[in-house]
Amino acid sequence: MKQNITSLIKDILEACKRTYDRGYVASNDGNISARIDSKSVLITPTGMSKGFLKASDLIIVDMDGKLIKGSKKPSSETFMHLQIYKSRPDVNSVCHSHPPYATGFAVAGIPLNKMVLPEVIIALGTVPLVKYGTTGTDELYGSIAEYIKDFDAFLLANHGALTVGNSVINAYHKMETLEHAAKIQFIAKQLGQVKTLNKKQTDQLINLRQKFGVRLDLGLKKTKLSNGGK
C-alpha cells in the first residue's frame, strides 16, 4: 500500500526536529526513513543537520539504494534501512540516532534487559545490545540481522540506538521511550539500585500487549530477562 508522500515528509521533518531539539543527535548525526511502497523509501540525506532539514532536502531511493528523486546524497546508512524493510514487512519507518543515555549503555556494553518500567515492558520488552558494525558498511546491518525479526529497539555497540515502527511517529516515540528508560535506569543505579518487577508482574504487563496491539513476544526472544523472580 502506497503511503502519502506529503504526510511522510511532514512526519519525518517533525521527527528530525524533535530528535535534534532533544539532543539525541549532534551536528549531522542520525537518519530517519519511511517506506513509501514496496519499491521506494523516503530518507534523510547525508551531511545535513536533522534540526534544519527542509522538505526539498529529503530524497527517495529504490530498494537497492539507487536515487529516484532528490538532489542530495543518500545517507551512508541507507543500506541498513533498506535491509530492515526487506526483513520486516510490518515496519514502515526506521529511526537511528545517538541519544546520550541509551548510547552510554551501548558504549558500556550493557543491554536494557531489566524488567523495570511498565510502559517500556509493554511497548518494547527488552532492548538487546547489537555487536559493533562499521557505520556505512554492510557489516552494520549484519549485526542487526540476528535481532531484527524479534525486536523494535536496539542498542548499537559503540554507536547509538535504532528503533523501528509502523509509522514515522511510532518509530520516533520508541526512541523517546528507549532513551527515557535508559536515563531512569542510570539515575536509579546512581541512587543505589535498580529494583525490578517480579515474573508475575512482568507477565501481567506482557499480557496487556494484545490490548494495545503489540506482539506478545516482542522484545523477549534471544535475550536473558532480568527480574526479581516469582
C-alpha positions in Angstrom: 0.0 0.0 0.0 1.5 3.3 -1.1 1.8 6.0 1.6 1.1 9.7 1.1 4.4 11.3 0.4 3.4 14.7 1.6 2.4 13.3 5.0 5.6 11.2 5.2 7.7 14.3 4.6 5.9 16.3 7.2 6.3 13.4 9.8 10.0 12.9 9.0 10.7 16.6 9.3 8.8 16.8 12.7 10.7 13.7 14.0 14.0 15.1 12.9 13.4 18.4 14.6 12.3 16.6 17.8 15.4 14.4 17.6 17.7 17.4 17.3 15.9 19.5 19.9 16.1 16.7 22.5 19.8 16.3 22.0 19.5 12.8 20.5 21.9 13.8 17.7 24.7 16.3 17.3 25.9 18.0 14.2 24.9 15.9 11.1 24.3 12.6 13.0 21.4 10.2 12.6 19.0 9.3 9.9 15.2 8.7 9.6 13.4 7.0 6.8 9.9 5.9 5.8 8.6 3.2 3.4 6.6 4.8 0.6 5.6 1.5 -1.0 7.2 -1.9 -1.8 9.7 -0.3 -4.2 10.7 3.0 -2.7 11.8 4.7 0.6 11.9 8.3 1.7 15.1 9.1 3.7 17.2 11.9 5.1 20.3 12.8 3.2 23.9 12.6 4.4 25.9 15.5 5.8 22.9 17.6 7.0 21.7 18.5 10.5 18.4 16.9 11.4 17.3 20.1 13.1 17.4 22.2 10.0 16.1 20.0 7.2 13.6 21.2 4.6 11.2 19.2 2.5 13.4 19.6 -0.5 16.3 18.1 1.3 14.7 14.6 1.6 15.4 12.1 -1.1 13.7 9.0 -2.4 15.6 5.8 -3.2 14.6 2.4 -4.6 15.1 -0.8 -2.6 18.6 -1.2 -4.0 19.6 2.3 -2.8 19.5 4.0 -6.2 18.5 7.6 -6.1 15.0 8.1 -7.6 14.3 11.7 -6.6 16.2 14.5 -4.9 19.5 16.3 -5.3 21.2 15.3 -2.1 23.4 12.3 -1.4 21.7 9.3 0.4 22.7 8.6 4.0 25.7 6.3 4.4 23.5 4.0 6.4 20.8 3.7 3.7 21.6 0.0 3.2 20.8 -0.7 6.9 17.4 0.9 6.5 16.6 -0.9 3.3 17.6 -4.3 4.7 15.3 -3.7 7.7 12.4 -3.0 5.4 13.1 -6.2 3.4 13.3 -8.2 6.6 10.2 -6.7 8.3 7.2 -6.1 6.0 5.4 -4.7 9.0 7.9 -1.9 9.5 7.2 1.4 7.8 9.8 3.6 9.4 13.3 3.4 10.8 14.8 5.9 13.3 18.6 6.0 14.1 20.1 8.4 16.5 22.7 8.8 19.3 20.7 9.6 22.5 23.2 10.1 25.3 21.9 7.7 28.0 21.0 4.9 25.6 24.3 5.3 23.8 26.0 5.3 27.1 24.6 1.9 27.8 25.7 0.8 24.3 29.2 2.0 24.9 29.3 0.3 28.3 28.2 -2.9 26.7 25.0 -3.2 28.8 21.7 -4.3 27.3 18.5 -2.8 28.6 17.1 -6.2 29.7 15.8 -5.4 33.2 12.1 -5.6 33.8 11.7 -2.1 35.4 9.1 0.2 33.8 5.5 -0.9 32.8 5.4 1.3 29.8 8.7 0.1 28.5 7.8 -3.6 29.0 4.5 -3.2 27.1 6.0 -1.1 24.2 9.4 -2.6 23.8 10.0 -5.5 26.0 13.8 -5.6 26.3 16.4 -3.9 24.2 19.3 -6.0 23.0 22.9 -4.9 22.6 23.9 -5.4 19.0 27.6 -6.1 18.4 29.6 -3.3 16.7 29.5 -2.9 13.0 31.3 -0.3 11.0 29.0 2.6 10.0 28.2 2.9 6.3 29.0 -0.7 5.6 27.1 -4.0 5.2 28.7 -5.1 8.5 26.4 -2.8 10.4 23.2 -4.4 9.2 24.8 -7.9 9.5 25.0 -7.3 13.3 21.3 -6.2 13.5 20.0 -9.1 11.3 20.2 -11.5 14.2 17.6 -9.5 16.2 15.5 -7.6 13.6 12.6 -10.0 13.4 12.1 -10.1 17.2 12.8 -6.6 18.5 11.7 -3.0 17.7 14.5 -1.2 19.6 18.3 -1.8 19.6 21.4 -0.6 21.3 24.3 -0.4 18.7 27.6 -1.1 20.5 29.8 2.0 20.5 27.5 3.7 18.1 24.0 4.6 19.2 20.4 3.4 19.0 17.9 2.2 16.5 14.1 1.9 16.6 11.5 0.7 14.0 7.8 1.2 13.9 4.6 1.1 11.8 4.8 4.8 11.2 7.4 7.6 11.5 6.0 9.0 14.7 5.6 5.4 16.1 9.3 4.7 15.4 10.3 8.1 16.9 8.2 7.6 20.0 10.0 4.3 20.6 13.3 6.2 20.5 11.9 8.5 23.2 10.8 5.5 25.3 14.2 3.9 24.9 16.1 7.0 25.9 13.8 7.7 28.9 14.2 4.1 30.1 18.0 4.3 29.9 18.0 7.6 31.7 15.8 6.3 34.6 17.9 3.2 35.0 21.1 5.3 35.0 19.7 7.5 37.7 18.4 4.6 39.8 21.8 3.0 39.6 23.4 6.2 40.9 20.9 6.2 43.8 21.9 2.7 44.8 20.0 0.0 42.9 17.7 -0.8 40.1 14.7 -2.7 41.5 13.0 -4.9 39.0 9.4 -6.2 38.7 8.9 -9.9 39.5 7.9 -12.5 37.0 4.2 -12.4 37.9 4.1 -8.6 37.5 6.1 -8.8 34.2 3.8 -11.5 32.8 0.7 -9.4 33.6 2.2 -6.4 31.6 3.1 -8.6 28.7 -0.4 -10.0 28.5 -1.7 -6.4 28.3 0.1 -6.0 24.9 -2.8 -7.5 23.0 -5.0 -4.7 24.2 -2.5 -2.2 22.7 -1.9 -4.2 19.5 1.7 -5.2 20.4 3.0 -8.6 19.7 3.2 -10.8 22.8 6.7 -12.0 22.1 8.1 -8.6 21.0 11.5 -7.9 22.7 11.5 -11.1 24.7 13.5 -13.5 22.4 17.2 -14.1 22.3 17.9 -12.1 25.4 18.2 -13.0 29.1 15.5 -11.3 31.1 16.4 -9.7 34.4 13.7 -9.5 37.0 13.0 -10.2 40.6 11.9 -13.8 40.3 8.4 -15.1 41.3 
